């Protein structure tokens, strides 16, 4: 087991290798690993010949991405990169596990994921025990409505919307603030809290205040609900039926279950089904919402899975597998135009982006030539630390959990704390060029020097997304860079 992380997580104690890496530079490490595997001919030639397209173009492309090149970028020594490449290539059943959004939410997100995928592919670790095993989604009845025109972002990030003729209905969320009110006039927010969970809370709040209409359907008066024109009470998950399945792209657990309704909705709270059904009636759109009950709606969703509502309610209340895991690669496994794994992507080439993985330095980083505020913001910022006691912005009104985790903690190493005159438990401010948050200092031995980690999900002046930037985006799909920004930290006095 190998842990690649600027923080020594608990698993590090059991790892064969622990490689502290500079946040945002994982793509450079992946390219160097591919370089070693190809140069030393450690790849699985049989798998490549049978199941891939474009390997012959990868070989010359990877030539400049040496371990020595990566060492200067990643903080990982070249000899350790070579050791890891040999270890990974020699392990049948090797798998790369990403942390929660750690690679998507960086400047190089798409190409990071492509580089990791190529590592799995050229070593033959696809659909083998321990490796990446393809897990298709269940076929659920489609309750969506198609709209006119293209989703937001089609002009700038076409691959986010459409690939190989398959079109997504979802827009690019980082583009929301700049398109209010010219394109976006109103929002219905259902069970979400975008003013805390989306990047650049300042930009989102300012934009939401320009909406003609903002409606929030939620159990609680969230930060977003406080800005709404109307707040509609939502029922809890225990007061409605639903379908839950394990969305697991690489590790195959094709499992599905029925979420059971335990009690009737309390007081005037409604489920999403009732809200949209009643709204449709008043808008003359009831034909698009024909289901007369939640049970009927869920039965429709389950229609193509082979499971009935009654089966999952009474015979298999714990859920069931909708498909058996298979360590084979039958014809039609790969849903690409070539029916093979496309190492070289024609779709990306046609969209005007690099068809083979490359490395892009974060815009705001200590090594970026474009970033002019490195002296003002000298530390690397990582947002998104999770607490075991909360889920995103949820559960923070529960006293028993507050007792266990009462304060948002900004984590930094002892050396970094010493450099900035900070001690354990001090009140501190963490600032970027977008905003400032206030937290308690957590001085630890497990974080690399020069980095500050702040937690995700706190509201008010501890909201980590006051620090992030909706304009600082990954250039292919428009994802926000939330894991490798720059910040400053200082000790402050906060009155009670």
C-alpha positions, -999 to 999 in steps of 0.1 A, spaced: 0 0 0 12 35 -9 -1 68 5 4 99 -16 -7 128 4 6 160 19 -10 149 51 -1 117 70 -36 101 72 -42 72 95 -36 47 67 0 60 65 9 39 95 3 7 75 17 19 41 48 5 24 55 39 10 44 74 22 50 102 -3 41 138 8 32 156 -24 27 193 -31 -11 199 -35 -21 202 -71 9 184 -86 -4 148 -87 -6 149 -125 31 155 -128 38 125 -106 14 103 -127 32 114 -159 66 105 -144 53 71 -134 40 64 -169 75 75 -182 93 50 -161 69 21 -169 73 28 -206 110 34 -206 117 2 -186 91 -18 -206 71 -27 -175 37 -24 -193 13 -52 -202 18 -55 -239 -9 -81 -244 -36 -60 -227 -25 -29 -246 -26 -46 -280 -60 -62 -274 -79 -34 -256 -64 0 -262 -60 26 -290 -32 52 -291 -3 36 -271 21 42 -300 14 80 -297 19 79 -259 54 65 -261 71 96 -276 47 120 -258 58 108 -224 96 112 -231 101 146 -214 82 137 -182 111 122 -163 112 116 -126 138 144 -123 113 168 -140 85 157 -116 107 159 -85 111 197 -89 73 201 -92 59 175 -67 84 174 -38 87 136 -44 123 125 -49 131 110 -83 143 77 -68 110 73 -50 91 79 -82 110 51 -99 105 28 -69 68 35 -70 65 29 -107 82 -5 -105 61 -15 -75 29 -5 -92 37 -22 -125 47 -54 -107 15 -56 -87 -13 -75 -105 -45 -61 -90 -31 -27 -83 -56 2 -80 -54 39 -76 -79 53 -51 -86 91 -52 -97 110 -21 -129 130 -22 -126 153 -52 -88 156 -45 -79 155 -82 -110 168 -100 -109 201 -81 -74 211 -93 -61 231 -123 -51 198 -140 -82 178 -130 -93 161 -163 -57 153 -173 -50 140 -138 -78 115 -141 -67 105 -176 -31 99 -164 -43 78 -135 -65 58 -159 -36 52 -183 -15 39 -154 -42 14 -147 -46 5 -184 -9 0 -195 -3 -23 -165 -34 -44 -173 -52 -36 -141 -87 -33 -156 -114 -58 -146 -90 -79 -126 -93 -88 -89 -80 -58 -69 -78 -35 -99 -104 -11 -114 -135 -30 -122 -162 -14 -143 -195 -9 -126 -223 3 -148 -251 23 -134 -285 7 -130 -310 14 -158 -335 37 -140 -367 51 -155 -359 87 -168 -380 113 -149 -361 142 -164 -373 168 -188 -353 180 -218 -350 218 -223 -344 240 -253 -309 251 -261 -276 240 -246 -267 238 -209 -247 266 -194 -210 263 -204 -214 245 -237 -194 272 -255 -164 272 -231 -164 236 -218 -181 215 -245 -167 182 -232 -185 187 -199 -218 187 -218 -214 163 -247 -191 134 -255 -195 108 -282 -230 120 -290 -241 116 -254 -254 149 -240 -257 159 -204 -284 182 -191 -262 197 -165 -244 231 -168 -210 242 -154 -217 254 -119 -187 277 -117 -202 298 -144 -234 305 -124 -224 338 -107 -213 355 -139 -245 346 -157 -269 361 -132 -291 379 -141 -284 380 -179 -290 343 -185 -302 329 -152 -333 346 -136 -345 322 -110 -334 292 -89 -352 264 -70 -327 250 -46 -338 215 -33 -319 200 -4 -288 220 -11 -268 248 4 -248 264 -25 -238 295 -6 -217 272 16 -209 242 -7 -202 259 -40 -168 277 -47 -165 314 -41 -194 320 -17 -190 357 -20 -196 356 -57 -226 332 -53 -242 354 -26 -238 386 -46 -252 369 -77 -281 352 -59 -292 386 -46 -298 397 -82 -322 368 -90 -358 376 -98 -368 346 -77 -350 323 -53 -369 294 -37 -353 270 -12 -369 236 -3 -352 224 29 -356 211 64 -335 239 78 -329 277 75 -295 273 58 -273 302 46 -289 299 12 -324 298 26 -317 331 45 -312 347 11 -344 332 -5 -376 349 -14 -395 318 -3 -385 289 19 -407 258 16 -405 231 44 -391 198 32 -397 164 48 -368 142 59 -356 110 42 -376 90 68 -408 106 55 -406 96 18 -397 67 -5 -366 68 -28 -341 47 -46 -304 45 -35 -276 28 -54 -239 26 -51 -223 49 -76 -189 34 -79 -172 39 -112 -139 20 -107 -145 -5 -79 -178 -22 -89 -204 -26 -62 -235 -29 -83 -259 -26 -54 -294 -10 -51 -320 -6 -24 -353 11 -16 -352 40 9 -382 33 31 -408 57 43 -411 53 81 -437 80 90 -459 105 73 -444 139 66 -445 161 97 -469 191 97 -467 210 64 -434 195 51 -435 180 16 -413 156 -4 -398 166 -37 -423 145 -55 -452 164 -40 -436 198 -44 -430 194 -81 -463 176 -88 -483 203 -71 -463 230 -88 -468 213 -122 -506 213 -117 -506 250 -111 -485 256 -142 -506 234 -165 -477 209 -168 -493 180 -150 -489 157 -180 -452 157 -173 -457 145 -138 -482 116 -141 -473 97 -110 -501 99 -84 -479 87 -55 -443 83 -45 -447 46 -47 -458 49 -83 -429 72 -91 -404 48 -75 -419 19 -93 -414 37 -126 -378 44 -117 -372 7 -109 -390 -5 -140 -359 -14 -160 -338 -27 -131 -356 -60 -128 -367 -52 -93 -402 -43 -83 -412 -19 -55 -428 -48 -35 -397 -69 -39 -374 -43 -24 -399 -33 2 -408 -68 15 -385 -95 1 -352 -76 0 -355 -46 24 -317 -46 27 -313 -41 -11 -299 -64 -38 -272 -66 -65 -286 -55 -98 -256 -71 -116 -229 -96 -107 -192 -85 -106 -173 -100 -135 -135 -101 -141 -139 -104 -178 -138 -80 -208 -165 -91 -232 -171 -74 -265 -188 -40 -260 -174 -34 -226 -159 0 -236 -185 25 -248 -161 45 -270 -163 50 -308 -134 25 -313 -148 1 -287 -114 2 -270 -98 22 -242 -87 54 -260 -53 64 -246 -52 90 -273 -85 108 -273 -98 120 -307 -127 137 -289 -103 158 -269 -83 166 -300 -114 177 -318 -124 199 -289 -90 217 -291 -74 202 -260 -45 179 -255 -55 144 -266 -28 129 -243 -24 138 -206 -3 168 -198 5 188 -167 -8 223 -159 6 242 -130 -22 257 -108 -27 294 -116 -23 303 -79 8 284 -67 43 290 -55 56 278 -89 32 297 -111 48 324 -132 14 341 -136 7 345 -99 18 379 -86 7 377 -50 29 349 -37 46 372 -11 12 383 3 -2 347 3 29 325 9 12 293 20 -5 266 0 -42 262 8 -62 230 7 -100 232 13 -123 203 19 -111 186 51 -139 164 63 -151 160 99 -162 125 111 -191 142 129 -207 161 100 -217 156 64 -210 187 43 -230 215 59 -254 191 75 -259 181 112 -242 212 126 -273 220 147 -270 188 168 -256 195 202 -241 161 208 -220 164 176 -211 200 184 -196 187 217 -174 164 198 -163 189 172 -171 224 184 -148 245 163 -135 247 127 -98 239 128 -71 252 104 -44 225 103 -8 234 99 26 219 108 47 229 138 73 245 116 47 266 98 30 276 130 64 286 145 72 307 114 39 327 118 39 329 156 9 306 161 3 281 189 -22 253 194 -57 266 199 -50 302 188 -77 321 170 -65 326 135 -76 342 103 -69 325 69 -70 348 39 -68 346 2 -74 371 -26 -111 362 -24 -119 365 13 -111 357 50 -123 330 74 -118 327 112 -109 294 128 -89 278 156 -53 267 149 -46 229 150 -9 225 151 -1 189 141 28 167 131 9 151 101 8 180 77 37 190 54 54 223 60 40 253 40 4 241 38 -28 251 55 -58 227 54 -93 241 63 -125 221 67 -155 221 45 -191 228 55 -189 253 82 -211 284 77 -207 321 84 -172 334 89 -158 298 89 -171 289 55 -140 276 35 -156 287 2 -152 323 12 -115 316 2 -121 299 -31 -125 315 -66 -151 305 -91 -129 320 -119 -100 298 -110 -111 268 -131 -98 237 -147 -97 245 -184 -113 214 -199 -144 208 -178 -146 240 -158 -141 224 -124 -130 248 -96 -95 246 -82 -102 242 -45 -73 220 -34 -42 241 -44 -47 278 -39 -25 302 -19 -32 318 15 -19 337 45 -25 328 81 -21 350 112 -30 350 149 -60 372 157 -81 381 188 -118 371 184 -142 385 210 -167 360 224 
